[in-house]
Amino acid sequence: MKFLEYTEQKKPVIFPYTLHDTNLRTTENAKYLGVTISSNLNWSTHINTITNKANNRLRFIRRNVKTHNKQLKEAAYRTCARLQVEHSSTIWHPWQKHLTHRIKMVQRSAARYVQNDYHYTSSVTNMLRELKWSTLEQRRNQASLTMLHNIHNKQVNVDHSHLITTRNNKFLIPHSKTKHHMNSFFPRAIRLWTNYRLRLRMPQLYLHLQVE
């Protein structure tokens, strides 16, 4: 049996843990409900795992689903490959560009497959525009907003009373001392929610802030 430990101390105190008189060994990565959690709170290991699985699924689809029917190929991608890079994304949503890029490349490969266009001069951006696919980052943001809405309406049993103001019943963005916490679910989702409401109420101001 193993346990995962996180600390920001340069010289952490090593404490031995036991369970039923059995010593537990430390581990750097632990998989829980399909999500690989690392001791440094970095999602690189998890994202490398799910993108490799998604790319393997895409290669399997290319070998076995040989058709000119774009709708059939798109359905195969959504059900077999895209699910791999979206499972529990509200938890592991990355903020580093290289990780976001690695996930994005899965969908770009899928677009070439659906459009049956592998020429190096072809624009994948135009393919995605023609297919009218939302980006995977947009889909992760939507999933976060949906989860926050469900939590706020008590459809998910997660305590968030400390994040609600008593006077006007609005969300408070929790204070963050580290990037890991600043980009965790509640701070990230509340920022998205605030920007979403601003975009609906004051679109010109929202656009100005985006430019800034």
Secondary structure, 3 states (H helix, E strand, C coil): CEECCCCCCCCCCCCCCEECCEECEECCEEEECCEEEECCCCCHHHHHHHHHHHHHHHHHHHHHCCCCCHHHHHHHHHHHHHHHHCCCHHHHCCCCHHHHHHHHHHHHHHHHHHHCCCCCCCCHHHHHHHHCCCCHHHHHHHHHHHHHHHHHCCCCCCCCHHHECCCCCCECCCCCCCHHHHCCHHHHHHHHHHHHHHHHHCHHHHHHHHHC
